[in-house]
Amino acid sequence: MITLKIIGPLLTVVGSLLLAWRVKKILDALVLAQLAAEVNFKSLAAFLGNQTQDLKIVGGLDTHVEKSQRLGIFLLVVGFLLLAAGGSVSAYAIWAGS
């Protein structure tokens, strides 16, 4: 019974950490895409306003986001499953203990 009381919260903590890490990676990818869009907009505005002769466009963000998504969905599902398993084990430990 003591083991279940330890395993439940441990699974919940691991699931929470995994989800937090995944959310940070998603936010990092979004910030990178937003910054690149801002650079592209400023470069295009300067080019169209005849302030510069060079048009510098940032590309390749779709591959960065796609690469982030491939592993990300798996980790997101595992994180939620660990949270559910941790809650279930903790609930069972409480139910079986009383």
Chimera marker file (.cmm) of the C-alpha trace (Angstrom):
<marker_set name="trace">
<marker id="1" x="0.000" y="0.000" z="0.000" r="1" g="1" b="0" radius="0.5"/>
<marker id="2" x="2.880" y="2.359" z="0.760" r="1" g="1" b="0" radius="0.5"/>
<marker id="3" x="4.225" y="1.643" z="-2.722" r="1" g="1" b="0" radius="0.5"/>
<marker id="4" x="0.984" y="2.801" z="-4.355" r="1" g="1" b="0" radius="0.5"/>
<marker id="5" x="1.021" y="5.966" z="-2.273" r="1" g="1" b="0" radius="0.5"/>
<marker id="6" x="4.498" y="6.701" z="-3.646" r="1" g="1" b="0" radius="0.5"/>
<marker id="7" x="3.947" y="5.568" z="-7.243" r="1" g="1" b="0" radius="0.5"/>
<marker id="8" x="0.785" y="7.642" z="-7.757" r="1" g="1" b="0" radius="0.5"/>
<marker id="9" x="2.288" y="11.049" z="-6.976" r="1" g="1" b="0" radius="0.5"/>
<marker id="10" x="5.533" y="10.066" z="-8.730" r="1" g="1" b="0" radius="0.5"/>
<marker id="11" x="3.647" y="9.320" z="-11.959" r="1" g="1" b="0" radius="0.5"/>
<marker id="12" x="1.765" y="12.601" z="-11.604" r="1" g="1" b="0" radius="0.5"/>
<marker id="13" x="4.984" y="14.565" z="-11.123" r="1" g="1" b="0" radius="0.5"/>
<marker id="14" x="6.669" y="12.921" z="-14.112" r="1" g="1" b="0" radius="0.5"/>
<marker id="15" x="3.597" y="13.557" z="-16.265" r="1" g="1" b="0" radius="0.5"/>
<marker id="16" x="3.431" y="17.191" z="-15.151" r="1" g="1" b="0" radius="0.5"/>
<marker id="17" x="7.125" y="17.749" z="-15.872" r="1" g="1" b="0" radius="0.5"/>
<marker id="18" x="6.782" y="16.155" z="-19.293" r="1" g="1" b="0" radius="0.5"/>
<marker id="19" x="3.796" y="18.355" z="-20.139" r="1" g="1" b="0" radius="0.5"/>
<marker id="20" x="5.530" y="21.481" z="-18.852" r="1" g="1" b="0" radius="0.5"/>
<marker id="21" x="8.611" y="20.714" z="-20.964" r="1" g="1" b="0" radius="0.5"/>
<marker id="22" x="6.450" y="20.097" z="-24.017" r="1" g="1" b="0" radius="0.5"/>
<marker id="23" x="4.482" y="23.314" z="-23.552" r="1" g="1" b="0" radius="0.5"/>
<marker id="24" x="7.752" y="25.250" z="-23.256" r="1" g="1" b="0" radius="0.5"/>
<marker id="25" x="8.974" y="23.743" z="-26.533" r="1" g="1" b="0" radius="0.5"/>
<marker id="26" x="5.690" y="24.663" z="-28.236" r="1" g="1" b="0" radius="0.5"/>
<marker id="27" x="5.995" y="28.233" z="-26.962" r="1" g="1" b="0" radius="0.5"/>
<marker id="28" x="9.622" y="28.400" z="-28.118" r="1" g="1" b="0" radius="0.5"/>
<marker id="29" x="8.574" y="27.350" z="-31.633" r="1" g="1" b="0" radius="0.5"/>
<marker id="30" x="5.756" y="29.914" z="-31.638" r="1" g="1" b="0" radius="0.5"/>
<marker id="31" x="8.057" y="32.701" z="-30.468" r="1" g="1" b="0" radius="0.5"/>
<marker id="32" x="10.604" y="31.788" z="-33.139" r="1" g="1" b="0" radius="0.5"/>
<marker id="33" x="7.924" y="31.827" z="-35.837" r="1" g="1" b="0" radius="0.5"/>
<marker id="34" x="6.576" y="35.170" z="-34.606" r="1" g="1" b="0" radius="0.5"/>
<marker id="35" x="10.041" y="36.747" z="-34.535" r="1" g="1" b="0" radius="0.5"/>
<marker id="36" x="10.782" y="35.506" z="-38.035" r="1" g="1" b="0" radius="0.5"/>
<marker id="37" x="7.464" y="36.875" z="-39.275" r="1" g="1" b="0" radius="0.5"/>
<marker id="38" x="8.341" y="40.248" z="-37.739" r="1" g="1" b="0" radius="0.5"/>
<marker id="39" x="11.767" y="40.241" z="-39.436" r="1" g="1" b="0" radius="0.5"/>
<marker id="40" x="10.126" y="39.342" z="-42.742" r="1" g="1" b="0" radius="0.5"/>
<marker id="41" x="7.536" y="42.102" z="-42.373" r="1" g="1" b="0" radius="0.5"/>
<marker id="42" x="10.129" y="44.760" z="-41.525" r="1" g="1" b="0" radius="0.5"/>
<marker id="43" x="12.386" y="43.649" z="-44.384" r="1" g="1" b="0" radius="0.5"/>
<marker id="44" x="9.505" y="43.696" z="-46.854" r="1" g="1" b="0" radius="0.5"/>
<marker id="45" x="8.307" y="47.103" z="-45.631" r="1" g="1" b="0" radius="0.5"/>
<marker id="46" x="11.809" y="48.565" z="-45.968" r="1" g="1" b="0" radius="0.5"/>
<marker id="47" x="12.179" y="47.070" z="-49.461" r="1" g="1" b="0" radius="0.5"/>
<marker id="48" x="8.811" y="48.373" z="-50.641" r="1" g="1" b="0" radius="0.5"/>
<marker id="49" x="9.558" y="51.783" z="-49.144" r="1" g="1" b="0" radius="0.5"/>
<marker id="50" x="12.786" y="51.937" z="-51.179" r="1" g="1" b="0" radius="0.5"/>
<marker id="51" x="14.834" y="52.152" z="-47.986" r="1" g="1" b="0" radius="0.5"/>
<marker id="52" x="16.960" y="49.160" z="-48.977" r="1" g="1" b="0" radius="0.5"/>
<marker id="53" x="17.982" y="47.274" z="-52.069" r="1" g="1" b="0" radius="0.5"/>
<marker id="54" x="18.230" y="43.907" z="-50.296" r="1" g="1" b="0" radius="0.5"/>
<marker id="55" x="15.201" y="41.808" z="-49.473" r="1" g="1" b="0" radius="0.5"/>
<marker id="56" x="16.080" y="39.454" z="-46.614" r="1" g="1" b="0" radius="0.5"/>
<marker id="57" x="13.449" y="36.850" z="-45.863" r="1" g="1" b="0" radius="0.5"/>
<marker id="58" x="13.714" y="34.254" z="-43.111" r="1" g="1" b="0" radius="0.5"/>
<marker id="59" x="12.608" y="30.813" z="-44.249" r="1" g="1" b="0" radius="0.5"/>
<marker id="60" x="12.565" y="27.229" z="-43.096" r="1" g="1" b="0" radius="0.5"/>
<marker id="61" x="10.314" y="27.728" z="-40.103" r="1" g="1" b="0" radius="0.5"/>
<marker id="62" x="7.823" y="25.178" z="-41.375" r="1" g="1" b="0" radius="0.5"/>
<marker id="63" x="10.461" y="22.438" z="-41.101" r="1" g="1" b="0" radius="0.5"/>
<marker id="64" x="11.366" y="23.599" z="-37.590" r="1" g="1" b="0" radius="0.5"/>
<marker id="65" x="7.752" y="23.515" z="-36.441" r="1" g="1" b="0" radius="0.5"/>
<marker id="66" x="7.144" y="20.180" z="-38.212" r="1" g="1" b="0" radius="0.5"/>
<marker id="67" x="10.154" y="18.594" z="-36.511" r="1" g="1" b="0" radius="0.5"/>
<marker id="68" x="8.939" y="19.920" z="-33.184" r="1" g="1" b="0" radius="0.5"/>
<marker id="69" x="5.480" y="18.454" z="-33.819" r="1" g="1" b="0" radius="0.5"/>
<marker id="70" x="6.620" y="14.917" z="-34.660" r="1" g="1" b="0" radius="0.5"/>
<marker id="71" x="8.053" y="14.112" z="-31.246" r="1" g="1" b="0" radius="0.5"/>
<marker id="72" x="5.769" y="16.579" z="-29.519" r="1" g="1" b="0" radius="0.5"/>
<marker id="73" x="2.469" y="14.804" z="-30.017" r="1" g="1" b="0" radius="0.5"/>
<marker id="74" x="3.894" y="11.574" z="-28.613" r="1" g="1" b="0" radius="0.5"/>
<marker id="75" x="5.294" y="13.340" z="-25.547" r="1" g="1" b="0" radius="0.5"/>
<marker id="76" x="2.041" y="15.214" z="-25.016" r="1" g="1" b="0" radius="0.5"/>
<marker id="77" x="0.031" y="11.973" z="-25.034" r="1" g="1" b="0" radius="0.5"/>
<marker id="78" x="2.516" y="10.241" z="-22.711" r="1" g="1" b="0" radius="0.5"/>
<marker id="79" x="2.380" y="13.197" z="-20.306" r="1" g="1" b="0" radius="0.5"/>
<marker id="80" x="-1.420" y="13.097" z="-20.123" r="1" g="1" b="0" radius="0.5"/>
<marker id="81" x="-1.396" y="9.309" z="-19.724" r="1" g="1" b="0" radius="0.5"/>
<marker id="82" x="1.086" y="9.587" z="-16.843" r="1" g="1" b="0" radius="0.5"/>
<marker id="83" x="-1.108" y="12.207" z="-15.182" r="1" g="1" b="0" radius="0.5"/>
<marker id="84" x="-4.155" y="9.978" z="-15.538" r="1" g="1" b="0" radius="0.5"/>
<marker id="85" x="-2.256" y="6.934" z="-14.304" r="1" g="1" b="0" radius="0.5"/>
<marker id="86" x="-0.899" y="8.854" z="-11.319" r="1" g="1" b="0" radius="0.5"/>
<marker id="87" x="-4.349" y="10.080" z="-10.370" r="1" g="1" b="0" radius="0.5"/>
<marker id="88" x="-5.837" y="6.617" z="-10.792" r="1" g="1" b="0" radius="0.5"/>
<marker id="89" x="-3.154" y="4.934" z="-8.703" r="1" g="1" b="0" radius="0.5"/>
<marker id="90" x="-3.507" y="7.587" z="-5.989" r="1" g="1" b="0" radius="0.5"/>
<marker id="91" x="-7.297" y="7.197" z="-5.972" r="1" g="1" b="0" radius="0.5"/>
<marker id="92" x="-6.970" y="3.419" z="-5.749" r="1" g="1" b="0" radius="0.5"/>
<marker id="93" x="-4.459" y="3.737" z="-2.905" r="1" g="1" b="0" radius="0.5"/>
<marker id="94" x="-6.891" y="5.953" z="-0.988" r="1" g="1" b="0" radius="0.5"/>
<marker id="95" x="-9.844" y="3.660" z="-1.740" r="1" g="1" b="0" radius="0.5"/>
<marker id="96" x="-7.973" y="0.453" z="-0.857" r="1" g="1" b="0" radius="0.5"/>
<marker id="97" x="-6.513" y="1.993" z="2.289" r="1" g="1" b="0" radius="0.5"/>
<marker id="98" x="-9.871" y="2.803" z="3.826" r="1" g="1" b="0" radius="0.5"/>
<link id1="1" id2="2" r="1" g="1" b="0" radius="0.2"/>
<link id1="2" id2="3" r="1" g="1" b="0" radius="0.2"/>
<link id1="3" id2="4" r="1" g="1" b="0" radius="0.2"/>
<link id1="4" id2="5" r="1" g="1" b="0" radius="0.2"/>
<link id1="5" id2="6" r="1" g="1" b="0" radius="0.2"/>
<link id1="6" id2="7" r="1" g="1" b="0" radius="0.2"/>
<link id1="7" id2="8" r="1" g="1" b="0" radius="0.2"/>
<link id1="8" id2="9" r="1" g="1" b="0" radius="0.2"/>
<link id1="9" id2="10" r="1" g="1" b="0" radius="0.2"/>
<link id1="10" id2="11" r="1" g="1" b="0" radius="0.2"/>
<link id1="11" id2="12" r="1" g="1" b="0" radius="0.2"/>
<link id1="12" id2="13" r="1" g="1" b="0" radius="0.2"/>
<link id1="13" id2="14" r="1" g="1" b="0" radius="0.2"/>
<link id1="14" id2="15" r="1" g="1" b="0" radius="0.2"/>
<link id1="15" id2="16" r="1" g="1" b="0" radius="0.2"/>
<link id1="16" id2="17" r="1" g="1" b="0" radius="0.2"/>
<link id1="17" id2="18" r="1" g="1" b="0" radius="0.2"/>
<link id1="18" id2="19" r="1" g="1" b="0" radius="0.2"/>
<link id1="19" id2="20" r="1" g="1" b="0" radius="0.2"/>
<link id1="20" id2="21" r="1" g="1" b="0" radius="0.2"/>
<link id1="21" id2="22" r="1" g="1" b="0" radius="0.2"/>
<link id1="22" id2="23" r="1" g="1" b="0" radius="0.2"/>
<link id1="23" id2="24" r="1" g="1" b="0" radius="0.2"/>
<link id1="24" id2="25" r="1" g="1" b="0" radius="0.2"/>
<link id1="25" id2="26" r="1" g="1" b="0" radius="0.2"/>
<link id1="26" id2="27" r="1" g="1" b="0" radius="0.2"/>
<link id1="27" id2="28" r="1" g="1" b="0" radius="0.2"/>
<link id1="28" id2="29" r="1" g="1" b="0" radius="0.2"/>
<link id1="29" id2="30" r="1" g="1" b="0" radius="0.2"/>
<link id1="30" id2="31" r="1" g="1" b="0" radius="0.2"/>
<link id1="31" id2="32" r="1" g="1" b="0" radius="0.2"/>
<link id1="32" id2="33" r="1" g="1" b="0" radius="0.2"/>
<link id1="33" id2="34" r="1" g="1" b="0" radius="0.2"/>
<link id1="34" id2="35" r="1" g="1" b="0" radius="0.2"/>
<link id1="35" id2="36" r="1" g="1" b="0" radius="0.2"/>
<link id1="36" id2="37" r="1" g="1" b="0" radius="0.2"/>
<link id1="37" id2="38" r="1" g="1" b="0" radius="0.2"/>
<link id1="38" id2="39" r="1" g="1" b="0" radius="0.2"/>
<link id1="39" id2="40" r="1" g="1" b="0" radius="0.2"/>
<link id1="40" id2="41" r="1" g="1" b="0" radius="0.2"/>
<link id1="41" id2="42" r="1" g="1" b="0" radius="0.2"/>
<link id1="42" id2="43" r="1" g="1" b="0" radius="0.2"/>
<link id1="43" id2="44" r="1" g="1" b="0" radius="0.2"/>
<link id1="44" id2="45" r="1" g="1" b="0" radius="0.2"/>
<link id1="45" id2="46" r="1" g="1" b="0" radius="0.2"/>
<link id1="46" id2="47" r="1" g="1" b="0" radius="0.2"/>
<link id1="47" id2="48" r="1" g="1" b="0" radius="0.2"/>
<link id1="48" id2="49" r="1" g="1" b="0" radius="0.2"/>
<link id1="49" id2="50" r="1" g="1" b="0" radius="0.2"/>
<link id1="50" id2="51" r="1" g="1" b="0" radius="0.2"/>
<link id1="51" id2="52" r="1" g="1" b="0" radius="0.2"/>
<link id1="52" id2="53" r="1" g="1" b="0" radius="0.2"/>
<link id1="53" id2="54" r="1" g="1" b="0" radius="0.2"/>
<link id1="54" id2="55" r="1" g="1" b="0" radius="0.2"/>
<link id1="55" id2="56" r="1" g="1" b="0" radius="0.2"/>
<link id1="56" id2="57" r="1" g="1" b="0" radius="0.2"/>
<link id1="57" id2="58" r="1" g="1" b="0" radius="0.2"/>
<link id1="58" id2="59" r="1" g="1" b="0" radius="0.2"/>
<link id1="59" id2="60" r="1" g="1" b="0" radius="0.2"/>
<link id1="60" id2="61" r="1" g="1" b="0" radius="0.2"/>
<link id1="61" id2="62" r="1" g="1" b="0" radius="0.2"/>
<link id1="62" id2="63" r="1" g="1" b="0" radius="0.2"/>
<link id1="63" id2="64" r="1" g="1" b="0" radius="0.2"/>
<link id1="64" id2="65" r="1" g="1" b="0" radius="0.2"/>
<link id1="65" id2="66" r="1" g="1" b="0" radius="0.2"/>
<link id1="66" id2="67" r="1" g="1" b="0" radius="0.2"/>
<link id1="67" id2="68" r="1" g="1" b="0" radius="0.2"/>
<link id1="68" id2="69" r="1" g="1" b="0" radius="0.2"/>
<link id1="69" id2="70" r="1" g="1" b="0" radius="0.2"/>
<link id1="70" id2="71" r="1" g="1" b="0" radius="0.2"/>
<link id1="71" id2="72" r="1" g="1" b="0" radius="0.2"/>
<link id1="72" id2="73" r="1" g="1" b="0" radius="0.2"/>
<link id1="73" id2="74" r="1" g="1" b="0" radius="0.2"/>
<link id1="74" id2="75" r="1" g="1" b="0" radius="0.2"/>
<link id1="75" id2="76" r="1" g="1" b="0" radius="0.2"/>
<link id1="76" id2="77" r="1" g="1" b="0" radius="0.2"/>
<link id1="77" id2="78" r="1" g="1" b="0" radius="0.2"/>
<link id1="78" id2="79" r="1" g="1" b="0" radius="0.2"/>
<link id1="79" id2="80" r="1" g="1" b="0" radius="0.2"/>
<link id1="80" id2="81" r="1" g="1" b="0" radius="0.2"/>
<link id1="81" id2="82" r="1" g="1" b="0" radius="0.2"/>
<link id1="82" id2="83" r="1" g="1" b="0" radius="0.2"/>
<link id1="83" id2="84" r="1" g="1" b="0" radius="0.2"/>
<link id1="84" id2="85" r="1" g="1" b="0" radius="0.2"/>
<link id1="85" id2="86" r="1" g="1" b="0" radius="0.2"/>
<link id1="86" id2="87" r="1" g="1" b="0" radius="0.2"/>
<link id1="87" id2="88" r="1" g="1" b="0" radius="0.2"/>
<link id1="88" id2="89" r="1" g="1" b="0" radius="0.2"/>
<link id1="89" id2="90" r="1" g="1" b="0" radius="0.2"/>
<link id1="90" id2="91" r="1" g="1" b="0" radius="0.2"/>
<link id1="91" id2="92" r="1" g="1" b="0" radius="0.2"/>
<link id1="92" id2="93" r="1" g="1" b="0" radius="0.2"/>
<link id1="93" id2="94" r="1" g="1" b="0" radius="0.2"/>
<link id1="94" id2="95" r="1" g="1" b="0" radius="0.2"/>
<link id1="95" id2="96" r="1" g="1" b="0" radius="0.2"/>
<link id1="96" id2="97" r="1" g="1" b="0" radius="0.2"/>
<link id1="97" id2="98" r="1" g="1" b="0" radius="0.2"/>
</marker_set>
